[in-house]
Amino acid sequence: MSTPANLKYTKDHEWIKIEGNIATVGITDFAQGELGDIVYVDISSVGQSLNQHDVFGTVEAVKTVSDLFMPLSGKVTEFNKALEGNPEKVNSDPYGDGWMVKVEISNAAEADGLLTADQYKELIGR
């Protein structure tokens, strides 16, 4: 299981990569493994400004549906269209081709409350 050190993490199992004022968000390798085979990713928040911890979409696996939570406040600017026809990319490459949304960050200070890779590994017991 992978937990890249260059990313930040949430207790809800999202990862976030911050580049300037744009953040790329997805779910962690641990989360996709716990969910099982991803069959659908529903993101209906593109164009919306959301607060930290708001639901920005859902991910559907064979046996469950799970909410996706915003790691930082901001405007959802883009959805990974590749997931429309290939939601399994979340399983095969959660930190690469399986990213979910890009967000224009409105409160960068919130990043200080996110978990480091080591803190996230401790959270999941790895």
N, C-alpha and C positions, 0 to 999 in steps of 0.2 A: 504494500500500500504506500502510496506517495503522498507527501505533504511538503510541497516546495517551500523553501525558506524565504523566497522573495515575495511571498503573498501574505496577506492578512486574512484572518478567519473570524467567523462568528460562532457563538454557542449553538446557533441553529443550523450549523454545517454549511454555510455559504463561504466561498472564498472571494477575495477581492484583490484586484491588481490595480494600483493607482499610478496613473501616468499624467502628471500635470493636474488638470481639474477634471479628467475623465477617468472613470473607474470601469473596469470590466468585471462582471460578476457571474459566478456559476456555483454549482454545488460541489462539495469535496468528494474525493475518491472514497472516503469512508461512507459518506451519505449515499452515493450511488450503489455501493456494495450492499448497504443495509436495505435499500429500496428494492434491489433486484433489477430485472430488465425494464428499462424505461421505454414506454410505448407512446407517450405523448407529452409535449411540453406546451403549456398554455400561458402565453404572455399577452395580456390585454392592456398593459399599462404604458405602452409606447406613447410618448408625448405628454405624459402626466408627471407632475411634480409630487413626489411622495416623501414622507418623513421616515427617518430611521425606524426600523422594525415594522413598517407597513408591509402588507402582502403585495408583491408585485406580479405574482402569477402562481401557477401550480405545475407540478410535475406528476405525471401519472405512470405508475408501474403496474405490472400485471395484477398485483393484489391490493394496491393502495394508491391513494392520491395524497400528496403532501404539498402544503403551502410553501411558497418561497418568500423570504423576508428581506427587505432592503437593509444592507449593511450600513449605509450612509444616506442621509437626506440628499435628494437631488431629483433631477428630471431624467426620466428614462428616454434616451435618445435613439436607441437601436435595439432590435431583437435579432438574434442569430438565425436568419432565415434558413440556414442549412439544417436546423433541427426540425423544420416542418416536415420534410420527407425522410429525415434520418435521425429520429430522437435517440437512437442507440449510440450516437456520438457521445452523449453524456456518460454512458457506461465505458466506452472504449477510450475516450480521451477527455476526461472531465476538466483538465486544466488547459486544454488546447482547443481543438475543434468543437468541444462540447460546452464552450462558454454560452451564457444565456442572454445577458443584456449588457449594454453600455449605458453609463449614467453620467450626466454632468453634475458634479458634486456641488452642493450649495453650502455645506458646512464641513470644511476640511478638518476642523478640530475634533469631530466625532471619530476620526480614524485613530485617535489616541486611545480610545476604549476598545479597539479590536484586538483580537488575540494574535500573538506571534505563532509561528509554526510549532515551536516547542510548547507553548501554552496550549495550543489546540491538541497536540499529541497527548499531553497530560490529561486533557478533558476526555478524550476518547479511550484513554488507557493503553496507549501504544508506545 
